[in-house]
Amino acid sequence: MDQKIISLASEKTADRLQEFLQTLKEDYLANLLQSQAVKGKAAGALLRAIFKGSPCSEEAGALRRLKIYICCIHLVESGDLQKEVASEIIGLLMLEAHNFPGSLLLELAKEFISAIKEGSLTNGKSLELLPIILTALVANKENLDYEKGELSGEECKKQLINTLCSGRWDQQYVIQLTSMFKDVPLTAEEVEFVVEKVLRMFSKLNLQEIPPLVYQLLVLSSKGNRRRALEGIITFFNKLDKHHNEEQSGDELLDLVTVPSGELRHVEGTIILHIVFAIKLDCELGRELLKHLKAGQQGDFSNNICPFSIALLLSVTRIQRFEEQVFDLLKASVVKSFKDLQLLQGSKFLQNLVPHRSCVSTMILEVVKNR
């Protein structure tokens, strides 16, 4: 049967192929494709033939195309396919996405988001398709029925991203999902949704998983929201350092297993290398880092100037254009710290009112000694 479909697809016109496919049930076609794909026999040729004989201009053809597309997504996620077969199918699905009408693109996007929220993805390979589908949806000019109203493709994408970022992400796919978003056209507001979601996921991961996630977050932040990404990274490791030193569990770190000091320092060092490398490629990231830390000097800087941020700043001094600015910032922080301590020592009232603050110069010396 598969050979007949492939043979008809080789004809100059698709008329006979379309007529033949109309005589077959969609479930039969899906099972045939699955059988051939698992065996590794001409699955790509069969899939191309089915798509050729299922034009989107006809309702039956469009629905058949949707059914086969979703079947292929499940096939790729099943883990039953050889690597080469899975890659060929993914490549074909990428090419075909732009041929779908807007209503079916919306259905495909919803299918993905439901799978992500329900945690039903098996290996996450099919996530490569979601940016293509969302991009095609944005390019679609027709208004689409979405929930209780009609929305443009751009507005549908915004709602889908909002739904995705407010739902559950399986721990093992957080890095893949973050990486995926770099290929999705995002507005400033959508970048903010995604960055906030990724930062919330830090405490759900094992410590060794955080460096690759930070790398993907930094790539994503080049679309916008650089300062918030850096602020979230610094805040997380500041709290983690305090938690580690005091051997107490903070509310936001309950899911994080206590780790040996050496492992924590190694992970922090890797993340600092990622940030410094990103700053070399994107100077705006370095400027946002300095703006964030300078802004923290105006009030209680204990959340900004901490061992992790000091180690990061000292590493950034290796970049010539930021060297002088970083040293000026550190000097100003040391002076402010001494002045604040003098004020506290001279006033019992302030000592009772203001929580104890760490001395910046002491922190710098400890960072140089321990890292």
Contacts in CASP RR format, 6 or more apart in sequence:
PFRMAT RR
TARGET T0000
AUTHOR 0000-0000-0000
METHOD contacts of the structure
MODEL  1
MDQKIISLASEKTADRLQEFLQTLKEDYLANLLQSQAVKGKAAGALLRAI
FKGSPCSEEAGALRRLKIYICCIHLVESGDLQKEVASEIIGLLMLEAHNF
PGSLLLELAKEFISAIKEGSLTNGKSLELLPIILTALVANKENLDYEKGE
LSGEECKKQLINTLCSGRWDQQYVIQLTSMFKDVPLTAEEVEFVVEKVLR
MFSKLNLQEIPPLVYQLLVLSSKGNRRRALEGIITFFNKLDKHHNEEQSG
DELLDLVTVPSGELRHVEGTIILHIVFAIKLDCELGRELLKHLKAGQQGD
FSNNICPFSIALLLSVTRIQRFEEQVFDLLKASVVKSFKDLQLLQGSKFL
QNLVPHRSCVSTMILEVVKNR
1 32 0 8 1.000
2 32 0 8 1.000
2 36 0 8 1.000
2 41 0 8 1.000
2 42 0 8 1.000
2 46 0 8 1.000
4 20 0 8 1.000
5 17 0 8 1.000
5 20 0 8 1.000
5 21 0 8 1.000
5 46 0 8 1.000
5 49 0 8 1.000
5 50 0 8 1.000
6 42 0 8 1.000
6 45 0 8 1.000
6 46 0 8 1.000
6 49 0 8 1.000
8 16 0 8 1.000
8 17 0 8 1.000
8 20 0 8 1.000
8 49 0 8 1.000
9 17 0 8 1.000
9 45 0 8 1.000
9 48 0 8 1.000
9 49 0 8 1.000
9 52 0 8 1.000
9 53 0 8 1.000
11 17 0 8 1.000
14 52 0 8 1.000
14 53 0 8 1.000
14 55 0 8 1.000
17 49 0 8 1.000
17 52 0 8 1.000
17 53 0 8 1.000
18 53 0 8 1.000
18 54 0 8 1.000
18 55 0 8 1.000
18 58 0 8 1.000
18 61 0 8 1.000
21 29 0 8 1.000
21 50 0 8 1.000
21 53 0 8 1.000
21 54 0 8 1.000
21 61 0 8 1.000
21 64 0 8 1.000
22 60 0 8 1.000
26 63 0 8 1.000
26 64 0 8 1.000
26 67 0 8 1.000
26 68 0 8 1.000
29 50 0 8 1.000
29 64 0 8 1.000
29 67 0 8 1.000
29 68 0 8 1.000
30 67 0 8 1.000
30 68 0 8 1.000
30 71 0 8 1.000
32 46 0 8 1.000
33 43 0 8 1.000
33 46 0 8 1.000
33 47 0 8 1.000
33 50 0 8 1.000
33 68 0 8 1.000
33 71 0 8 1.000
33 72 0 8 1.000
33 75 0 8 1.000
34 71 0 8 1.000
34 75 0 8 1.000
36 42 0 8 1.000
36 43 0 8 1.000
36 46 0 8 1.000
37 43 0 8 1.000
37 75 0 8 1.000
37 80 0 8 1.000
37 81 0 8 1.000
37 85 0 8 1.000
37 89 0 8 1.000
38 80 0 8 1.000
38 81 0 8 1.000
40 81 0 8 1.000
40 82 0 8 1.000
40 85 0 8 1.000
43 85 0 8 1.000
43 88 0 8 1.000
43 89 0 8 1.000
44 85 0 8 1.000
44 88 0 8 1.000
44 89 0 8 1.000
44 92 0 8 1.000
47 68 0 8 1.000
47 72 0 8 1.000
47 89 0 8 1.000
47 92 0 8 1.000
48 92 0 8 1.000
50 64 0 8 1.000
50 65 0 8 1.000
50 68 0 8 1.000
51 65 0 8 1.000
51 68 0 8 1.000
51 92 0 8 1.000
51 96 0 8 1.000
51 99 0 8 1.000
53 61 0 8 1.000
54 61 0 8 1.000
54 62 0 8 1.000
54 64 0 8 1.000
54 65 0 8 1.000
54 68 0 8 1.000
55 61 0 8 1.000
55 62 0 8 1.000
56 62 0 8 1.000
56 65 0 8 1.000
56 99 0 8 1.000
56 100 0 8 1.000
56 101 0 8 1.000
56 104 0 8 1.000
62 100 0 8 1.000
62 101 0 8 1.000
62 104 0 8 1.000
65 96 0 8 1.000
65 99 0 8 1.000
65 100 0 8 1.000
65 104 0 8 1.000
66 100 0 8 1.000
66 104 0 8 1.000
66 107 0 8 1.000
66 108 0 8 1.000
69 93 0 8 1.000
69 96 0 8 1.000
69 100 0 8 1.000
69 108 0 8 1.000
70 108 0 8 1.000
70 111 0 8 1.000
72 89 0 8 1.000
72 93 0 8 1.000
73 93 0 8 1.000
73 111 0 8 1.000
73 112 0 8 1.000
73 126 0 8 1.000
73 129 0 8 1.000
75 81 0 8 1.000
75 86 0 8 1.000
75 89 0 8 1.000
76 86 0 8 1.000
76 89 0 8 1.000
76 90 0 8 1.000
76 123 0 8 1.000
76 125 0 8 1.000
76 126 0 8 1.000
77 115 0 8 1.000
77 121 0 8 1.000
77 122 0 8 1.000
77 123 0 8 1.000
77 124 0 8 1.000
77 125 0 8 1.000
77 126 0 8 1.000
78 122 0 8 1.000
79 86 0 8 1.000
79 122 0 8 1.000
79 123 0 8 1.000
81 89 0 8 1.000
86 125 0 8 1.000
90 125 0 8 1.000
90 126 0 8 1.000
90 128 0 8 1.000
90 129 0 8 1.000
93 129 0 8 1.000
94 128 0 8 1.000
94 129 0 8 1.000
94 132 0 8 1.000
97 105 0 8 1.000
97 108 0 8 1.000
97 129 0 8 1.000
97 132 0 8 1.000
97 133 0 8 1.000
97 136 0 8 1.000
98 132 0 8 1.000
98 136 0 8 1.000
98 139 0 8 1.000
100 108 0 8 1.000
100 136 0 8 1.000
101 140 0 8 1.000
101 142 0 8 1.000
102 136 0 8 1.000
102 137 0 8 1.000
102 140 0 8 1.000
102 142 0 8 1.000
102 144 0 8 1.000
102 153 0 8 1.000
103 144 0 8 1.000
103 145 0 8 1.000
105 133 0 8 1.000
105 136 0 8 1.000
105 137 0 8 1.000
105 140 0 8 1.000
106 137 0 8 1.000
106 144 0 8 1.000
106 146 0 8 1.000
106 153 0 8 1.000
106 156 0 8 1.000
108 133 0 8 1.000
109 130 0 8 1.000
109 133 0 8 1.000
109 134 0 8 1.000
109 137 0 8 1.000
109 156 0 8 1.000
109 157 0 8 1.000
109 160 0 8 1.000
110 160 0 8 1.000
112 126 0 8 1.000
112 127 0 8 1.000
112 129 0 8 1.000
112 130 0 8 1.000
112 133 0 8 1.000
113 160 0 8 1.000
113 163 0 8 1.000
113 164 0 8 1.000
114 120 0 8 1.000
115 121 0 8 1.000
116 164 0 8 1.000
116 169 0 8 1.000
116 170 0 8 1.000
116 173 0 8 1.000
116 177 0 8 1.000
117 163 0 8 1.000
117 164 0 8 1.000
117 167 0 8 1.000
117 168 0 8 1.000
119 168 0 8 1.000
119 170 0 8 1.000
121 127 0 8 1.000
121 170 0 8 1.000
121 173 0 8 1.000
124 173 0 8 1.000
124 176 0 8 1.000
127 173 0 8 1.000
127 176 0 8 1.000
127 177 0 8 1.000
127 180 0 8 1.000
128 180 0 8 1.000
130 180 0 8 1.000
130 184 0 8 1.000
131 180 0 8 1.000
131 181 0 8 1.000
131 183 0 8 1.000
131 184 0 8 1.000
134 157 0 8 1.000
134 160 0 8 1.000
134 161 0 8 1.000
134 184 0 8 1.000
134 185 0 8 1.000
135 183 0 8 1.000
135 184 0 8 1.000
135 185 0 8 1.000
137 153 0 8 1.000
137 156 0 8 1.000
137 157 0 8 1.000
138 153 0 8 1.000
138 154 0 8 1.000
138 157 0 8 1.000
138 185 0 8 1.000
140 153 0 8 1.000
141 152 0 8 1.000
143 150 0 8 1.000
143 151 0 8 1.000
143 152 0 8 1.000
143 153 0 8 1.000
144 150 0 8 1.000
144 151 0 8 1.000
144 152 0 8 1.000
144 153 0 8 1.000
144 156 0 8 1.000
146 155 0 8 1.000
146 156 0 8 1.000
146 159 0 8 1.000
147 159 0 8 1.000
151 159 0 8 1.000
157 184 0 8 1.000
157 185 0 8 1.000
157 190 0 8 1.000
158 187 0 8 1.000
158 189 0 8 1.000
158 190 0 8 1.000
161 184 0 8 1.000
161 186 0 8 1.000
161 190 0 8 1.000
161 193 0 8 1.000
161 194 0 8 1.000
162 193 0 8 1.000
165 193 0 8 1.000
165 194 0 8 1.000
165 196 0 8 1.000
165 197 0 8 1.000
166 197 0 8 1.000
169 177 0 8 1.000
169 197 0 8 1.000
169 201 0 8 1.000
171 201 0 8 1.000
171 204 0 8 1.000
171 205 0 8 1.000
171 209 0 8 1.000
174 198 0 8 1.000
174 201 0 8 1.000
174 204 0 8 1.000
174 205 0 8 1.000
174 209 0 8 1.000
174 213 0 8 1.000
175 209 0 8 1.000
175 212 0 8 1.000
175 213 0 8 1.000
175 216 0 8 1.000
178 194 0 8 1.000
178 198 0 8 1.000
178 213 0 8 1.000
178 216 0 8 1.000
178 217 0 8 1.000
178 220 0 8 1.000
179 216 0 8 1.000
179 219 0 8 1.000
181 194 0 8 1.000
181 220 0 8 1.000
182 216 0 8 1.000
182 219 0 8 1.000
182 220 0 8 1.000
182 223 0 8 1.000
186 194 0 8 1.000
186 223 0 8 1.000
188 224 0 8 1.000
188 225 0 8 1.000
191 220 0 8 1.000
191 221 0 8 1.000
191 223 0 8 1.000
191 224 0 8 1.000
191 225 0 8 1.000
192 225 0 8 1.000
192 228 0 8 1.000
194 220 0 8 1.000
195 217 0 8 1.000
195 220 0 8 1.000
195 221 0 8 1.000
195 225 0 8 1.000
195 228 0 8 1.000
195 229 0 8 1.000
196 228 0 8 1.000
198 213 0 8 1.000
198 216 0 8 1.000
198 217 0 8 1.000
198 220 0 8 1.000
199 217 0 8 1.000
199 228 0 8 1.000
199 229 0 8 1.000
199 232 0 8 1.000
199 233 0 8 1.000
199 236 0 8 1.000
201 213 0 8 1.000
202 210 0 8 1.000
202 213 0 8 1.000
202 232 0 8 1.000
202 236 0 8 1.000
203 236 0 8 1.000
203 252 0 8 1.000
203 253 0 8 1.000
203 254 0 8 1.000
203 255 0 8 1.000
203 256 0 8 1.000
204 255 0 8 1.000
205 213 0 8 1.000
206 257 0 8 1.000
207 256 0 8 1.000
207 257 0 8 1.000
207 259 0 8 1.000
207 263 0 8 1.000
207 264 0 8 1.000
207 267 0 8 1.000
208 263 0 8 1.000
208 267 0 8 1.000
210 267 0 8 1.000
210 271 0 8 1.000
211 267 0 8 1.000
211 270 0 8 1.000
211 271 0 8 1.000
211 274 0 8 1.000
214 233 0 8 1.000
214 271 0 8 1.000
214 274 0 8 1.000
214 275 0 8 1.000
215 274 0 8 1.000
215 278 0 8 1.000
217 229 0 8 1.000
217 233 0 8 1.000
218 229 0 8 1.000
218 274 0 8 1.000
218 275 0 8 1.000
218 278 0 8 1.000
218 285 0 8 1.000
219 278 0 8 1.000
220 229 0 8 1.000
221 228 0 8 1.000
221 229 0 8 1.000
221 230 0 8 1.000
221 285 0 8 1.000
222 282 0 8 1.000
222 285 0 8 1.000
226 282 0 8 1.000
226 284 0 8 1.000
226 285 0 8 1.000
226 288 0 8 1.000
227 288 0 8 1.000
227 289 0 8 1.000
227 291 0 8 1.000
227 292 0 8 1.000
230 275 0 8 1.000
230 285 0 8 1.000
230 288 0 8 1.000
230 289 0 8 1.000
230 292 0 8 1.000
231 292 0 8 1.000
233 271 0 8 1.000
233 275 0 8 1.000
234 292 0 8 1.000
234 304 0 8 1.000
234 306 0 8 1.000
234 308 0 8 1.000
234 309 0 8 1.000
234 312 0 8 1.000
235 303 0 8 1.000
237 268 0 8 1.000
237 271 0 8 1.000
237 306 0 8 1.000
237 308 0 8 1.000
238 303 0 8 1.000
238 306 0 8 1.000
238 307 0 8 1.000
238 308 0 8 1.000
238 309 0 8 1.000
239 250 0 8 1.000
239 252 0 8 1.000
239 253 0 8 1.000
240 253 0 8 1.000
240 256 0 8 1.000
240 264 0 8 1.000
241 264 0 8 1.000
241 306 0 8 1.000
241 307 0 8 1.000
241 308 0 8 1.000
243 249 0 8 1.000
243 250 0 8 1.000
243 253 0 8 1.000
243 256 0 8 1.000
243 258 0 8 1.000
244 258 0 8 1.000
244 259 0 8 1.000
244 261 0 8 1.000
244 264 0 8 1.000
247 258 0 8 1.000
265 370 0 8 1.000
265 371 0 8 1.000
268 308 0 8 1.000
268 311 0 8 1.000
268 371 0 8 1.000
269 311 0 8 1.000
269 371 0 8 1.000
272 308 0 8 1.000
272 311 0 8 1.000
272 312 0 8 1.000
272 315 0 8 1.000
273 315 0 8 1.000
275 285 0 8 1.000
275 289 0 8 1.000
275 312 0 8 1.000
275 315 0 8 1.000
276 312 0 8 1.000
276 315 0 8 1.000
276 316 0 8 1.000
276 318 0 8 1.000
276 319 0 8 1.000
278 285 0 8 1.000
279 285 0 8 1.000
279 286 0 8 1.000
279 289 0 8 1.000
279 316 0 8 1.000
279 319 0 8 1.000
279 322 0 8 1.000
280 319 0 8 1.000
283 321 0 8 1.000
286 316 0 8 1.000
286 322 0 8 1.000
289 312 0 8 1.000
289 316 0 8 1.000
290 322 0 8 1.000
290 325 0 8 1.000
290 326 0 8 1.000
290 329 0 8 1.000
292 304 0 8 1.000
293 304 0 8 1.000
293 305 0 8 1.000
293 309 0 8 1.000
293 313 0 8 1.000
293 329 0 8 1.000
294 329 0 8 1.000
295 304 0 8 1.000
296 303 0 8 1.000
296 304 0 8 1.000
296 305 0 8 1.000
297 304 0 8 1.000
297 305 0 8 1.000
297 329 0 8 1.000
297 332 0 8 1.000
297 333 0 8 1.000
297 336 0 8 1.000
300 357 0 8 1.000
301 333 0 8 1.000
301 336 0 8 1.000
301 360 0 8 1.000
302 357 0 8 1.000
302 358 0 8 1.000
305 333 0 8 1.000
305 360 0 8 1.000
305 363 0 8 1.000
306 363 0 8 1.000
307 363 0 8 1.000
307 366 0 8 1.000
307 367 0 8 1.000
310 330 0 8 1.000
310 360 0 8 1.000
310 363 0 8 1.000
310 364 0 8 1.000
310 367 0 8 1.000
311 367 0 8 1.000
311 371 0 8 1.000
313 326 0 8 1.000
313 329 0 8 1.000
313 330 0 8 1.000
314 326 0 8 1.000
314 367 0 8 1.000
314 368 0 8 1.000
316 322 0 8 1.000
316 326 0 8 1.000
317 323 0 8 1.000
317 326 0 8 1.000
317 327 0 8 1.000
330 360 0 8 1.000
330 364 0 8 1.000
333 360 0 8 1.000
334 360 0 8 1.000
334 361 0 8 1.000
334 364 0 8 1.000
336 360 0 8 1.000
337 357 0 8 1.000
337 359 0 8 1.000
337 360 0 8 1.000
337 361 0 8 1.000
338 359 0 8 1.000
338 361 0 8 1.000
340 357 0 8 1.000
341 357 0 8 1.000
341 359 0 8 1.000
343 350 0 8 1.000
344 350 0 8 1.000
344 351 0 8 1.000
344 354 0 8 1.000
344 357 0 8 1.000
345 351 0 8 1.000
END
